[in-house]
């Protein structure tokens, strides 16, 4: 299952990708601009000033939404003090594509700034995505769904394993796996999580429901009634008890066995870090182990081999 054409060599860390030294993250103000040769700024390693309309965002960057209130606060700060930290950009098709600092760029445009300080670098497409992802995650700017989509994109486009992505963004493999599970939510529910109508806590509870339509109905109930995560959990617990009581009246022995199998399935799920379902038939049963990518399947097989 190993892909021999796998691209490696990322993971040098955000500071290394941006040049490695704190000396390049200079503070500049509108009162004391950094002097530079404007005619030769394309080759300048330090900070230079570029017309703001020559700078454009990376349309493929992980973050797609910006908080209006915090953006307005930054806009007010830039009107008063100027842009205090340069953007990281690279030249592309006659413009300068933002690698890090799109929020500053947006606020500067809103503030009417004509020129912005930048550091011009050259990156591979892998490094561009990695920097955008890490910068936003470290600043907690991504929604849970945007974060999960960014992880998935890194894995799919650059053939990276979950362990490799987890190492790059400074998260545990289990945390990354749980983030990716959010993409199993019903599409409308994902949209509500992305815009903040549902929290990540609500989303994790809803993941316990297999039926997509029921996920959506309960999610809508949470939004309309302003239910907390704990209240949603109580609703599911109550429904589960009702179902168990109904089953116990008809088939008490089967219900006890079902509870045992559910408990065993939960234990296996905790060990493997993925959804496990034990299905018991009249004479035989089966164990269903979910996986979400080829890399995830390989990870599960590695764990099973180690247990063996």
Secondary structure by P-SEA (a helix, b strand, c coil): cccccccccccccccccccccccccccccccccccccccccccccccccccccccccccccccccccaaaaaaaaaaaacccccbbbbbbbcccbbbbcccaaaaaaaaaacccbbbbbbbcccaaaaaaaaaaaaaaaccccaaaaaaaaaaaaacccccaaaaaaaacccaaaaaaaaacccccaaaaaaaaaccccaaaaaaacccccaaaaaaaaaaaaaacccaaaaaaaaaaaaaaaaaaaaaccaaaaaaaaaaaaaaaaaaaaacbbbbbbbccccbbbbbbbccaaaaaaaaaaaaaac
